[in-house]
Amino acid sequence: MAAAIYNFTINQGETFTKNFAWANASEVPYNLTGWTARLQARAFVSSSSTLFDSGGASPTTGLSVTIPTPANGTVAVTMTAAMTSAIPCDGVYALELTSGSSQVKRLIEGSFTISPETNR
């Protein structure tokens, strides 16, 4: 199954919160007990450097990617206002899940647009 495509806007200077869910065709959530989640963003898919990476490869201060209730199949992504202020440009992202047995699933991917901050 291909990753779902979801594009969204990040308002600079605002706290950003988004929940993503993994469920089957009957909308029954997958149990994510034992899984971990990672979010990575780049300016372009071909960019060698990341804009942010919850795996620790680039600035992660203010970024949280968690699986708060594994039985619900939900992944929560939160960025602080300071972090959203520091994102320099639009980009692309992917959210991956890794099981305890190292199975990797790209849950969702897409692009994000930065809405520039007026108040500073």
N, C-alpha and C positions, 0 to 999 in steps of 0.2 A: 504494500500500500504506500503510495506517495505521501509525502508530507503535505499537510494542509497549508494553503497560502493565506496569509493575513497581513495586510498593510495597515499602518496606523500612523498617527501624528503624536509627537512628543512636544509638549509646551515647555520651552526652556524656563527654568526657574520655578517650575511646579514639581511637587512630588508626583511621581508616576507609579501607578499600580495597575497591573493587568494579570488576570487569571486565565490560564489555558487548561483545557480539560481533554483527556484522552478517553474515548469511549468507543464501543463497537457500533455496528450499523443499527442495532436496536437501542442505542443510547444508554447502554449499561456501561458504567465507568470501569476501566481497567484498574486493578489494585496495584498501586505503585510501591508497595512495601518492599524494601530492599533496593529500590531504584534511586539514582541521583539525577539531578538535572543540571544542565550547563547551557548558558546563553552566550553567544559570541556575535559581535557586530563589526562590520568593516564598511569603509566608504563604498567599495565595489567588491564584488565577489572575488575579483583577481587581486585585490590589495594585499600586500604582504604583511601589513601591520593592522592591528585591530583598533577600533574606536573604544570598545570595552569588551571585557571577557570575564565572566564569572568564574572561569577556571584559573584565573590568576596570571594570565599572560600579558595583561595590560592593566590600566587603572581599574580597580574594582571598588575603591572606597565609595560607599553610598549605593552599591548594587547588591541586591539580595535575590537569589533564586532558590526557592524552597519547595518542598512537597509537604504542605502543612497537615493534610489528612490523607495519607496514602490510599485508603479505601475509596476515596472519592475521585481518584484519578486526576487530581488538580495540581497544577504547578503555578506558584505565585511568583511574579516578578515585581520587584519594587526598586525604584531609584529615588534617592533623596533630591530635594530641590537643588542642592549644590552640584550634584552629579549631572542633572539635566542641563544646568547652566553651562557646564563644561563640555558638552557634546558639540564638536565644532561644525558638523555638517550632516546632511541626510545620509542614509546608508542602507545596508541590507543586514539581515540577521538570520540566525537559525537557533532553534531551541532543541537540544538533544537530550534524550534520556538514556541512562546506562544502567543495566540490571546488575545485580550482584554477581551474575555469571558472565559479565562483560558483553552482553548483548546490547547493541546500540540502536536506538530508534530516533530518527529525526521526526519530531512531533509536528513542528510548525516552522515555517520560514516565510520571508517576505521582505518588504522594504518599510522604512520609516522615514517620515518627513519631520524636520525640525521647524517648529513655529518659533521664530526669534523672540527673545525676551525684550520687552520695552522698558519695564521697570527694573532698575538696577540699584 
